[in-house]
Every structure is written in C-alpha cells, then in structure tokens.
Amino acid sequence: MTRADIEAVITRRNEGWARHDSSILVADFADDAVAESPMQGRLVGKARIKEVYESWLAAFADIVFVSDDVVIDGNRVVQFFTLTGTQTGAFGGVAPTGRRFQMIGATIATVSDEVRITHERRIYDVTNLLVQLGALRTKPVTQ
C-alpha cells in the first residue's frame, strides 16, 4: 500500500458523498471492518456501515460533504470534514424537521496492506447536531 493508494481511497469516498451513493462510500471497507460513531455506536461489518451511510443519505437528501484536510501517516489517515444538509427524513429517532445543520468532524482510519479500511473512528458533536435539528433545546447562559 502506498500513499497514492490511500489518496485514491479518500478520492473515492469524496465521490461517494458527492453522488449520495452508499455503495461507493463502503467500497473500500474490509468486510469485517469496525466503525465507531458518536451517533450510531460501534458498527461491525461492511453491511452495517453501509446501513448507517444510507440512514444519513435518506434523512438529509441535500447533504454535502466537504473534505477540509487530510493527513496521512503510514497506514493511518485522518480526514477533517464539514457536513451540511437539511433534515428531510427521520434520523436518530427525530422526525423530519426541515431544519438545516452544519457540523465539522473528523474520521481516523486504519488501512490494511490490501488497501481496505479495517477500522474507522468518527468524531463530531452529536449534541450540537441535535440542537440544530431542534431535537434538543439549550438554555442561554445568564450572567
């Protein structure tokens, strides 16, 4: 596996987001890959990871993924991103709200010698996402 191989994985994943295609998004995962998500928990297996991508794509029909920066070190890759969209479908137990969200986050992935993602940790602020969707309310700080 080379740096160019990992860059190609990132390029394909970006394309999957742009096309709203869960098959492209999971194409480079190993069949027994594990993904850890603050919203969906521990996801085991390529099929389960695909289900979660499909839930995001179904809930946010206009979702836009922007890759902000990528850091590659050996077989590890960190991709920083901004995700935006409008909630048009149910998501995480929240009925469609028609509200927009924007969040920043990162994925930290380990890539095998066969150029398959074997582990991925997703980092983003679930609380802020739910506040933007109207599922949680915040109380302003008073002085």
C-alpha positions in Angstrom: 0.0 0.0 0.0 1.3 3.4 -0.9 0.4 7.0 -0.1 -1.2 7.2 -3.6 -3.4 4.1 -2.7 -4.7 5.9 0.4 -5.3 9.1 -1.5 -7.3 7.1 -4.0 -9.5 5.7 -1.2 -10.2 9.3 0.0 -11.0 10.4 -3.5 -13.5 7.6 -4.0 -15.2 8.3 -0.6 -15.5 12.0 -1.5 -17.1 10.9 -4.8 -19.5 8.7 -2.9 -20.7 11.6 -0.8 -21.0 13.8 -3.9 -23.1 11.2 -5.7 -25.0 10.3 -2.5 -24.0 6.6 -3.1 -23.6 4.4 -0.1 -22.1 1.6 -2.3 -19.2 3.9 -3.2 -18.9 5.0 0.4 -18.3 1.5 1.7 -16.4 0.1 -1.3 -13.0 0.4 0.4 -14.1 -1.0 3.8 -13.0 -4.6 4.7 -15.9 -7.0 5.1 -15.2 -7.2 8.8 -14.4 -3.5 9.3 -15.3 -1.7 12.5 -16.5 1.9 12.6 -17.1 3.8 15.8 -19.6 6.6 15.6 -20.8 9.0 18.3 -24.4 8.8 17.0 -24.7 5.2 16.0 -22.2 3.5 18.3 -19.9 0.6 17.3 -20.7 -0.6 13.8 -19.3 -4.1 12.9 -19.1 -5.2 9.3 -19.4 -3.5 5.9 -23.1 -4.2 5.6 -23.9 -2.4 8.9 -21.6 0.5 8.0 -23.5 0.8 4.7 -26.8 0.9 6.6 -25.6 3.9 8.6 -24.5 5.8 5.5 -27.9 5.1 3.9 -29.7 6.5 7.0 -27.7 9.8 6.7 -28.4 10.0 2.9 -32.1 9.3 3.4 -32.5 11.7 6.3 -30.6 14.6 4.6 -31.4 14.5 0.9 -29.3 17.5 0.1 -26.3 16.5 2.3 -23.0 18.0 1.3 -19.6 16.6 2.5 -16.6 18.8 2.1 -13.2 17.4 2.8 -11.3 20.2 4.6 -8.0 18.5 5.1 -6.3 15.0 5.0 -3.3 13.8 7.0 -1.7 10.5 6.1 0.9 8.8 8.2 1.8 5.3 7.2 -1.4 3.2 7.1 -3.4 5.8 9.2 -5.4 8.6 7.7 -7.3 11.5 9.3 -9.8 13.4 7.2 -11.3 16.6 8.5 -14.7 17.5 7.1 -17.7 19.8 7.1 -21.1 18.3 6.6 -24.2 20.3 5.9 -27.8 19.5 4.9 -31.5 19.8 5.6 -33.4 17.1 7.5 -36.0 15.8 5.1 -36.4 12.3 6.7 -36.3 10.7 10.1 -32.9 10.4 11.7 -31.9 9.0 15.1 -35.5 8.9 16.3 -36.1 12.5 15.2 -39.0 13.1 12.8 -38.2 15.3 9.8 -37.8 18.9 10.9 -36.9 20.7 7.6 -34.1 22.3 9.6 -30.6 22.8 8.3 -27.4 21.7 10.1 -23.7 22.3 9.7 -21.1 20.3 11.6 -17.4 19.8 11.5 -15.8 16.5 12.3 -13.0 14.0 11.5 -12.5 10.4 10.7 -9.5 8.5 11.7 -9.0 5.3 9.7 -6.6 2.4 9.6 -5.9 1.0 6.1 -4.7 -2.6 5.6 -1.9 -3.7 3.2 -4.8 -4.8 0.9 -5.9 -1.1 0.8 -9.1 -1.8 2.8 -10.3 0.3 5.7 -10.3 -2.0 8.7 -11.1 0.5 11.5 -12.6 4.0 11.4 -13.4 6.3 14.3 -15.8 9.2 13.6 -15.6 12.3 15.7 -18.3 15.0 15.6 -20.5 16.9 18.1 -23.8 14.9 18.4 -25.3 17.4 20.9 -24.8 20.4 18.5 -26.3 18.4 15.6 -29.4 17.6 17.7 -29.7 21.2 18.8 -29.6 22.4 15.2 -32.3 19.9 14.3 -34.5 21.1 17.1 -34.4 17.7 19.0 -32.6 19.3 22.0 -33.1 22.7 23.4 -30.4 24.8 25.1 -30.8 27.4 27.7 -28.9 30.6 27.2 -26.2 31.3 29.7 -27.2 34.2 32.1 -24.8 36.3 33.9 
